[in-house]
């Protein structure tokens, strides 16, 4: 019988490695004692973390005692089993001082009462974690060798199970803490990237203002010249045409500056990396930062020379906004390192797998082994981006700290976040970064980024012609900006359409209830109702009405997410006459509107006369 019980205990032990919390594990131990060993009463005592007492953690008794047992109570049979690392028998009829310690090999039956408690130490890897108190089974027991060894086997399994449960709970706790720390680091990293981006924008702000002042000066000068010539009565058609061309070019230049600025400052969103050309990223950064390294520098008597040696390289997988932030901060650091002016050289190279490598040697980048492990592990090799300046270099005393957050050598001018942010972004792109520098000999920064491999093939559908908006379509314009309305109405009339204007959302919706329109153009930012609200309300009443949202924030709106907004097309300010015509055609094609029947073409031609 005891042999069978041993086998059943062995079978039960196979479940010890199951990931269970401590309470579930204790319940299993109790069921095993009841179902396999037929024990009447079982109590589990575990030592507290400080090792001061034993606490009852599980018991089959109806009213188990919960009072801790101090480990200083050396006469207590439970404490004696804990301290002696050996089984201790005790019968309630005998004084606790008469509790008997049992010692192996248990070769002869022990002449003890058939009822009583056997206290067995719970030992894991030589360390006692508690005590298992077992009362005699139904009918009593004979404490011979097999019985005691069976109880020790059960105690050993219970100890191992409890330890596994503790480790499981500890692992879960550590995993939860680690997850919290990872999330906190991700948030801090995002804030770091954003703060550095804003710092970069602050440094460029005066340069952007300089560019806008140049554009405004050109526009103002051309307008005043044209007014003066009109007053003198000597304006030729060719002069007017050339002046209008210059004004248009100036306006488009201003729009391009705004577009680049917005694209540069667009927050990096959580999105999958996409294939991109690193040379285009460099080109965008140089265009956007030109006021800093050219206009401002020349105004202060410094001259920077930017040399680009960008060979044709394969695309990489990355986030354009983050990579622009990397190049911008490295460029600004290089400029700061050359207070008297100097040269910044930017190179791009494709290094094939197993091919040329680079390492540090005497502070310079030369042929060698740096990055070889990375190149061997990346199919297609890597792109090496290198930026070298002729500045003051980095002192040996601070080289080890340049990637530390908040470490700066620029005093109050620096935040100490630039290179830390750069390092984090490069790592996120599965890249490597190396800084090699010598005092008074400049600095070279090399970034290794893996080539984009297995790029998904995008099947381009054949271009389809946009449907034409019917001539002299009746269009409702909702906008509270008089100057913007005047330009839009003139554009619509030039395209051959009739425009009806409402200065706000509520007025425009009332017009929709009492009039028929072919299209709706609404501005986004209005005081009473936003353009989104107007579009939703209009689509609710007239589901087939094409709706165009006109906004200066169009480049921040994802066209693929317009479903359900009521907006068919977003028209971004500033827009040209051609942009407006294309936007109307797209909205018309996206809608199922039926042309108005019986429209008076003669009245239309009269109304839309230009």
Steps between C-alpha positions, in 0.01 A plus 500: 500500500776743595680409177189597302471824695863581418433451130191720518700770675765475230228541237361802686850653508502519119261797532732697725644699208160630392489880537268549797473773758572413863137472610418260215810297581407474869152380406652224288723390788195473725307294244797266454524443876130421520454294181824300488622481859164511678631736765252642749666829567776689326651838581758694300726747678729732304779714639450872460751690277679639808543151652334598828201268513299227331157590365212268414431532127268200447319246718229235473384580852162667535646780710871515431700713735638812337727615779866504384742268679820684597814318393639578843250254651748213496271258691223518238504178292445695179795728573712198600435335160590830326822546695614133498430446127347166607154350570366552854214296651270641765192365673260743670508277809872562555671827593651692207838446659451127438461546125718239331741573216512213251829418337572286193539230391175412684599133490282386792139579582470783744298420806284808498126554543289438191359851521694822500665758273801450278670832417719483190734780385438640150848502347600645162864472396610463861298801615202460736205712387236368741346201673233249400291391800325165436249339738465121501270350233169326573571199724838638608838418359811305571802724456723247331763577239261482200244728664756762596667489156159534333428809712846641419437444128172687530670783696775525239244525219302759694815707563597490132146589393487795742840626382389476136185695582705767676737524204204520262343783698833678523551461125156644434568790734835572336343471154227747599756743641715459191201567276423816696861611468503425126182705455643781711823494298302504175306804620817671619671419171209643302510814714876517448466480123229764503696736725808475279287557192349811657846622600614460142196693383574776747850534356357521150219741583696818441634365172148414382387850596790633293385303196141618543615860532688462172187363331275771646749767399494366144119492490462845655761649268341356186152617601617854582695520173191392307284755686753775427508414131121496487497846657749616238287347226784304346433131558548252219329162485837324503593683822175397667548140388858490633396661830222243546747221427737630768217535751383146429854365540542682832169366630590144397841536667327602821265202475798269449670635813184434702468151351859410586462644848185299567648183358809548714305555821239232442507282815632150443206261533503135591506348155680233305826602335473555126761494223658840448794663330748633755642748248155664476491533878838674493384730220187597695701577813750717312217692335313551826805603703651727234412816698711372790815394315490764226295815564553535876863395477584746223318776688734439796814485286542121494505276196407135500567274205274196464644225280280203408641183347192283485545201275198313371393273786211254543203604713490434873205428727428786734295789629570814297415741781738332745782475245462869415535574873820290509663679206388843624644456849828362369522796260428753776761337724753523217420870448532571873841330497627751238453845660718663233342314209622193320404203284245227558532196274209260468546169320283200423632158398356157450715231662424151375468204733844371584662788316675814613477583868606779730650538845665754725870556454680802643170684522416462132278270294710262291470154348468234763246296692254740662146403407609174334276294727205719412569475128529124513161479670321737261402371159593752233750677724459844654501868413779697669414863575801708600515862615843658553569852626819703530414621849662495840448128558388320814733490804599151615361579846140519374494246215353228720205721596391656173195271471390556861170687534535858627878500460615808308815701448306801367398645834160670503481479119466121505249254642720191493227310315612513137744209476298295748199533273712423193635186664150379588366555150794322338447200729129492416600482134722198580806708425834583658665833569870577542653832606870550425659829599828669585539840659572773242462244218122477477243225546369222278170332575413182311157340508439153359140420394382169348380488141128448445462138393183324381323825424131433430416541135241770444287439193418834346160516342461675171421868539136574446375830368321714756135567420428856396284715721198617295549847357356772721447272796331669793743492791437597862804663664508519881783719632526785750811656342392776256834518321514122456138498377572767238790301356305172506196656329722650232664160442161326476370756255815460292430124490147576381302434817249688712593562865262571787668614822411437864714654774451217749386142546144565624428742214641256247287211629187719477586572136536127436146443628343755265725485192654244268877483468737279302798529737589631844831669588549570870787650693629302797549763771181700566361633830155339531550172315820344375531374146480142632167578668366663184605201287335250737176697514492552121557130428229404748247708305641446151713181492590538132617863521875532424680679784843667479677606823726803448775540762855609558558174690430272210846343503426373853181320395530144374269462196460129576327587829224721360241222499210589726604866538269629228798644311576368151811707420737725697626810319816634662573873521661671324353350185526595136221524244608160368493352853143624546386351170659164583346500848152568363537219246617254768208588725257467212642159411488383863130579528186355346330836454260535211534813284216744549235464234365782289761754597478825305824505302443853380455627856802297602715659232379839608566435870840346441620763256865588562 
